[in-house]
Amino acid sequence: MSWFQLSLSLSLSLIAPSFPQLTQSQRSCYQTSLDLAVKNGLSAIAFAAISTGIYGYPSYHAARVALDTVRRFMETDDGAKLDLVVFCNFEEEDETAYSELAS
């Protein structure tokens, strides 16, 4: 497990609908947050697992959507402006999903 010492200069609060109508909204939450991070001159951003846990969105599906959206963004000119994207997972199931899918 890695720990990051990130100073907080801006906080974005995401409100995503609950499962099952979530996939496109989840992608939009990540994309909008990444766009806002770059627009506000941030070099790093951290995300929690959106709508998993008590909200019922399956961890592996959520991780796949998050990782895919962030990877695509990082391949763009705007993505090159970010130095670090951190996924903060509080549930062991989420951590496992992200770890397995990211490798």
C-alpha positions in Angstrom: 0.0 0.0 0.0 1.3 3.4 -0.9 0.6 6.7 1.0 0.8 10.0 -0.7 1.4 13.4 1.0 -0.8 15.6 -1.2 -1.4 19.2 -0.2 -4.9 20.3 -0.8 -5.4 23.4 -2.9 -8.8 22.6 -4.3 -11.6 20.1 -3.4 -14.2 18.9 -5.9 -17.2 17.1 -4.6 -18.7 14.5 -7.0 -22.3 13.4 -6.9 -22.9 10.3 -8.9 -26.2 8.4 -9.3 -26.5 5.1 -7.7 -26.1 1.8 -9.5 -27.4 0.5 -12.0 -27.7 3.6 -14.2 -24.1 4.7 -13.5 -21.5 3.9 -16.1 -21.8 7.0 -18.3 -22.3 9.2 -15.3 -19.3 7.7 -13.6 -17.2 8.4 -16.7 -18.5 12.0 -16.8 -17.6 12.5 -13.1 -14.0 11.5 -13.7 -13.7 13.4 -17.0 -15.2 16.6 -15.6 -12.9 16.4 -12.5 -9.8 15.8 -14.7 -10.8 18.8 -16.9 -11.3 21.0 -13.9 -8.0 20.0 -12.4 -6.1 21.0 -15.5 -8.2 24.2 -15.9 -7.3 25.2 -12.4 -3.6 24.5 -12.9 -3.4 21.5 -10.6 -0.6 19.0 -11.0 -2.2 16.1 -9.1 -5.7 14.8 -8.4 -7.1 12.0 -6.1 -10.3 10.0 -6.6 -12.3 7.8 -4.3 -14.0 4.8 -5.8 -17.2 6.5 -7.0 -20.5 4.8 -6.0 -19.0 1.5 -4.7 -19.4 0.1 -1.2 -22.8 0.8 0.3 -24.0 2.4 -3.0 -23.8 -1.0 -4.7 -21.7 -0.4 -7.8 -19.6 -3.5 -8.4 -15.9 -2.8 -7.6 -14.4 -4.4 -10.7 -16.7 -2.5 -13.1 -16.2 0.8 -11.2 -12.4 0.3 -11.4 -12.5 -0.6 -15.1 -14.5 2.6 -15.9 -12.2 4.8 -13.7 -9.0 3.4 -15.0 -10.1 3.5 -18.7 -11.4 7.1 -18.4 -8.2 8.3 -16.7 -5.9 6.4 -19.1 -7.6 8.0 -22.1 -7.4 11.4 -20.5 -3.7 11.0 -19.7 -3.0 10.3 -23.4 -4.2 13.7 -24.3 -2.4 17.1 -24.3 -4.4 18.1 -21.2 -3.5 14.8 -19.5 0.2 15.6 -20.0 -0.3 18.6 -17.6 -1.0 16.3 -14.7 1.9 14.7 -12.8 -0.1 12.4 -10.6 -3.5 10.7 -10.4 -4.2 8.8 -7.2 -7.1 6.4 -6.6 -8.0 6.3 -2.9 -9.8 3.1 -2.0 -11.4 2.6 1.4 -12.8 -0.9 0.8 -10.6 -3.9 0.4 -12.7 -5.1 -2.5 -12.1 -1.8 -4.3 -8.3 -1.9 -3.7 -8.2 -5.5 -5.0 -10.1 -4.5 -8.2 -7.9 -1.5 -8.9 -4.7 -3.4 -8.2 -5.6 -6.3 -10.5 -6.9 -4.2 -13.3 -4.1 -1.7 -13.2 -1.4 -4.3 -13.6 
